[in-house]
Amino acid sequence: MTISNKVLDELLSGVDRPEDLLGATGLMKDLKVRLMERMLGGELTEHLGYEPNAEPPNQ
């Protein structure tokens, strides 16, 4: 998968200082957290067998 320059430009639009990118509340930390949440959400959906906020299948 390739990340387009447009997406990179959008992500970096609020980065003015190194801390904005690599600091404790910077973009890289936010990206890691959001990616982990997405991955864990996908794992949970796969494990349970249905999407979040959906009615569980009858067993």
Steps between C-alpha positions, in 0.01 A plus 500: 500500500626844411395814684433780257671837523158660541431295814847576637453871433167493682648317800797735519298819455492567876865415560703815558761379749675167562290453814184513289623192319696304761396647836286339770184631334637505146377355176705179521356408840148576382551287189629207707204520736245526220657213303504276806134581572407412141695175510356397836149591384546281194629214715202531733255510210661188352496323837137584579378448146306825467559874463494738800152629584346217296265239634688178586411207276268239647688203625 
